[in-house]
Amino acid sequence: MNNQNNYSWGTESLSLSLPALQLNLSGLSHLQRTVLAANYAGFVNATTHEPATQRVECRAYRLCQPLNIPTPALTVDGQYAPIKCRLPDGAGVEITGVNFKARFAMQACLPWAALGVFEERELSGEMVIQNFLRILVAHLVPPQGGAVLHSAGLVFDGRAYVFPGHSNVGKTTLTRKAYASGARVLSDDINLVLPEGAGFSAHAVPFTGEFGRTLDHTGGKASYPLEAIVLLDQGDRIEIRSPSYAEAVARLLACCPFVNTDEHETEIMLDVLTTLATRVPVIALRSSRDDSIDSIMAAVEQQLETLRSIGTLHYG
């Protein structure tokens, strides 16, 4: 790994047990480790996840100077979009975001990463560590058959429902209504799904959206069986249907942040999403912000029951 003559912040380290991935952070200062350990206590030496299939050694280091990148350069269509480029050997990527620069390998035989910031406190701040983790996981789980989806992840009666959709489609509003009715929240922004048995499961991740995650203080588990994927659209009233297979895969791909615009990732992402759409029911939902969560979930369950009755719960 090219260290570009950068120096570590200190000699402390921290291990985060993420779904399907163990991240070993080294080169941390005492302050950085203390803040990270407190903010991600549920993922420090966690025993609730299955044994990680991949370990990544990540070195924290000091940038020689501030990045000073203008905001428009990190924005696409009004949304935060870090700059991404392939490393010269093609085996990894370099990411430049707000206040950080990161590099990591894309091959299992080279499990390394590096995360650099100019100021000590920046590394453990949400704008750096959460965005780094989002991007890292989004790139490393597809080879394991998983995907990171821009979505709301909700748990009803021990089963997970993931609601993918573009920004401002109502994911956080839906999350708030669901939580008020007693649902547990995985995240209202980014959710991770991984294959499990004949289906998939939705997993708690160390990065959340505006609403956050409620599993930590409601006795929730680290993962739940994925009951259905519900594609979100705004409308005047509740309308629900089963999209075509091609539409389902295309819309899921559009909700895979950081990798869906990378031609190097297209083939594997299509393979993952094809499997996902054939193992988990995909439903398209149109609703208004005034529709109650009870009405929405009743429509979803009715559609699932209809699909079960005619034997078309899954594609393929």
N, C-alpha and C positions, 0 to 999 in steps of 0.2 A: 504494500500500500504506500502510495506517495504521501508523505506527511507535510510536504510543502514548507518545511522548516518552521512549522507551528509548534507551540508548546502546550502541554497539558495545564489544566487549572490547578491540579493537585494530585494526590496519591490515593484518594479514596475511590471506592467502586460501589456499584449497586446493581442488583439483578432483578429484572422485572419479568415475571412469568406471564406472558400473554398467550392467548389461544393459539396453539400450534407454533409458538415461537418464544424462545427465551432470549431476552436481550440483556447482555452483560455490559453495563456502562462502566468505563474506567476513565482515569484522568480527571476525576471530579474534585472540586474543592469541598471542604467541610460544609460550607453553606449550601452549595448545590445539592449535595447528597442529602442533607437534612430536609430541605424543602421538598425534593423529589420523593423521599421516603414517606413524608407526611401526606403529600398530595396523592400518592398512588399506593397507599398502605395495603389495599386489597390485592395488589399485584406484586408486592415485594415478597419473594419466597412463597408465593401462593401455592396451595396444595389442592385447590378446587378444580384446576384444569387438568386435562389429560397430559401425560408427559410430552414435552415439546418435541416435535419432529425436526426442528431446526434451531440451532443456537447461533446467535450473531454477536460477535465481539465488537463493541462500538467505543471508540475513543473520543472523549470530549477534548477540545483544544481551543486555544485563543486565536482569534483572527488578528492579523497584524494591524488592521485598520477598519473603521466602520464601513459597511457596505454602501450606505447612502444611495440606495436605488429608489428612483421616483415611483410613487404609488401606481401611476398608470402602467408601468412596466410589469407590475405584479397583479394586474387586473384584466379580466376578460369578461365582457358583457356585465360589468358591475360586480363580478364575483372574484374573490381572492384566487389567484392562479400563480403559484410559484414557477420560476423559470426552470426548465428541465432540459438537460442535454446528456447525451451518451458519453461515457468515458472513452478515451481513445481505443482501448482494447475491446470495446463493445460489450464487456462483461458486467458493466455496472452503469449507474447514472449519477449525475451531479445535480443537486437541487439548490437553488438560491431563492430564499423566501424573505419575509420580513425579519430582519435582524439575525439571520442565520444562513450558513452554507453547510450542506451535507453531501456526503458521498456514500454509496453503498453498493455492494456486489449484487449481481442478479443471478449468480450461479451457486448452487448448494456447496460446491467444492471450495468456494471462496467466501466464507461467512464473516465478512467484516463490514464495518461502517465507521464513519467519522462525522462528528457534529461540532461545528465551530461557531462561536459567537464572539463579539468584541468586548462586551461587558459581562462580568461574572453572573449577575442576577438574571440576565436575559435567558440563559439556557433553561432554567427551571420555570420560566414564565410560560403561560398558555400559548402565546403566539409562536413560541419556538418548539417546546417539547411536544405539545399536542399535535401541531402540524407535521413535525418530523415523524411522529409515530403513525399518524394517518397515512402519510406517503409511504413509509417503510412497509407497513402491513399491507397496503393496497398492492404493492409490487411483489411481495414475497409469498402471499397466500395462494395466488392462482395456480402455481405448480403443485400445490397440495389439494387442488380442486375447489378452493374457496374463493369468495369474492367480497369486497367491501362495497356496500351500496349506500348511496345518498338517500336516506330514508328515515322514517320513524319506526322504531322497533318497540312493540308493545306486547305484554304478556297477559293473557286472559286464561284463567283456570289451568295454569301450568303449560299452556301452549303459546308459542310465539307467532306473531303476525307482523310481517314487515311491509311497510307502506312506502315504496319508492316514489320519488317525484322530484321535479326540478325546484329550484328556489322559489319561494313565495307561493307555493301551491297549497300550503296549509298544514305542513307536517307538524310544526310546533303547536298550532291551534288544536289539531287533532290530539296531540300528546297531552295537552293540558286537560282537554275534556275527558280523555281516557283515564288519566290519573285521578281526576276528581270522582270518577265512577268506581275507583278501586283497582284499576289495572296497574301492573308494575311497568316501569319504563326502562328499556335497555338504553336507548338514546333517541333524541328527536332529530338527529342530523346524519350520523354515520353508523352503520351497523355491519357486523361481520357474520357471514354465513359460511359454514363448513360442512362437507359431507359427513354423514353419520349413519351407518347401517344402510338401509335402502332409501333413506331420505336425507334431510339436511337439518342442522341445528343453528340457532342464532345465539351468538356469544356476547357476553359483557366485554367491553373494550375500555382501555384507559383514556379514551377521548370521547367527549360527548358534545352535544350542541348547546343551544341557549337554555333549554330546560334542564339538561343534565341527566343523571341516572338515579333511580330510586331503589335499585336492588340492594345497595349497601346498607340502607337503614330500614328495609322492610323484610329482611331475612331471605332475600332472593338468592337463587343459585347462579352459577357462572354461565350456564347455558340452558336452553330450552328447545324442545323439538319444534321445528318450523312447520306450522300448520298450513299457512298460505302466504302468498305474496299478493298484495293488493296495490295495483298501480293507481296513483292518485291523479285526479283531474278536478278542476273547479267547475261548478255548474249551479243551476238554480234549484235543483232538487236532486234527490238520490236516484241515480241510475246505475245499474250494475250489469256487467256482461262478461263473457269470456272472450278475450282477444285471440286473434289467430296466433299460431305458433311463431310465425315470422315477426309479428308485432310484439309479442311477449319478449322475444330475445332482443330485438332492436331497442325496445324501451328499457330493458334491464341494462344493456350495454351503455345507453345514454346516462344511466345513473351510477356508473362505475367511475368515480373520480380518480384523476391522476393517471389512469391507464387507458381510458377510452379514446384518447386522441393520439395515442402512441402506436404507430404502425407496427412496431416491434412486439407489441403486446396483443395485437388483434386476434391472432390465431388461437392463442391459449385462452383468451377471454371468451371467445365464441364457443370453444369447447366446454369451458366451465359453465357458461350460461345455458348452453344447450342441455347439459346434464341437469342443471338446476330446474329448468322449465319442464323437463320430462319427469322429475321426481316430486316436485312440489306444485300444487295447484296455483295458477296465475289468474287473477281476476282484475278487471278494470273497473274502477269506481269513480263516479262523478258525484260530487256532493257540494253543498254550500257550507259556509262557516257557521250557519245557524242550525244545521242538522245535529241532532243529539248523537252521542256516541252509541247509545242503545239502539237507535234507528239504523245507524251505519253498520254496526256489528250484526244486527238482525238480518240486514240485507246480505251481508257477506256470508253468514251461516246458511241462509236460505239458498244462495247460489251454490255453495259447496254441497249442500244436500241434494240439490237438483243434479249436479254433476255426478254425485255418487249414484243416484238412482238410475242414470242413463249410462253409467259406466265410462264416463269421459273425464274423470277427475284429473288425469294427467295426459300430456301429449305423448305421442309415440305408441 
